Amino acid sequence: MLTNEHTTMEYVTLNNGLKMPLVGYGVYLVDPSVTERCVLDALSTGYRSIDTAQYYENEAAVGAAVRKSGVPREDVFITTKLFLSKPTSQRTKENVKGSLRRMGLDYLDLMLIHWPMGNDGEIWSAFEDLVKEGCLRSIGVSNFYPVTFDRLVRNASIVPAVNQIETHVFYQQRPMVQKMAAVGTAVESWGPLAEGMNGIFSHPVLSEIGAAHGKTAAQVALRFLTQQGIIVIPKSVHKERMIQNLETLDFGLSEDEMEAIRGLDTGHNLEGWPSDALRYEPSDFSH
Ligand code: NAD
């Protein structure tokens, strides 16, 4: 258990026994030029899980920050995500080793397939080999829904440790949360603050509940997820907001409060991801 002035961290035990912090720090759209400073701030305030991706083009800065932080490598849970056109087993292995090289690391705690790429069985068996080689401690998927998830698992030796999917108060993903629980795959929320959309930070239901606990609407939105065991990786480049997002495990929502927030579910996702990403040509990306 990690306790510091901002949090007593809680962990999810993944299906391989590895413990992953319930609250981590995501760096999507954090410019590579400020990523190192942001990740150093996050580590100094008590975050011990960092979520990046090849697609974000800031892996090198994440790795540099971890190495400079003085936090022992084994105390930080590092996730990145594969982005590869025409994936084959060989290209997958080269691609993962590219991430390790860019980040200056010997191993990753979690490697995800960023979204279904069409040859996911081949990627997965390469991931499984890399687990055996010790390069990857756990492997998982992102943006996999019932059809793609079931297809992958049918031929897998290792069940994905994590499925990282868009999940927030406006898109609560109850069917996926139940399905993942049934197979032992942890749900990790991306966009846990709905990427700031739908007026989340001043939402009357969240604000009123927050006022009763001395917390902000953002903190209530995160607690709604973590109280269900859903891993969150909120992003902010501002240190005071990083701290605010970390200080979310020291209060609990009542069943009435949880029920009121359940009522905010629209059943719709936010627009533009990952279909937006699929407009990019993966071969543009150099490894
Ligand atoms: P988010 O829901 O974390 O929202 C980020 C926005 O909220 C930013 O504009 C930030 O300034 C603001 N914010 C953060 N904390 C705040 C606070 N306490 N008060 C007020 N405003 C606050 O959105 P996100 O960054 O898209 O998602 C989080 C992480 O999830 C990403 O950084 C990335 O690591 C991951 N992600 C993954 C995928 C995927 O396809 N796997 C897609 C998107 C994001």
Residues whose N, C-alpha, C, O or C-beta is under 5 A from the ligand:
A	BS01	NAD	G26 V27 Y28 D51 H114 S142 Q164 S189 W190 G191 P192 L193 A194 E195 G196 F201 A218 I233 P234 K235 S236 R241 Q244 N245
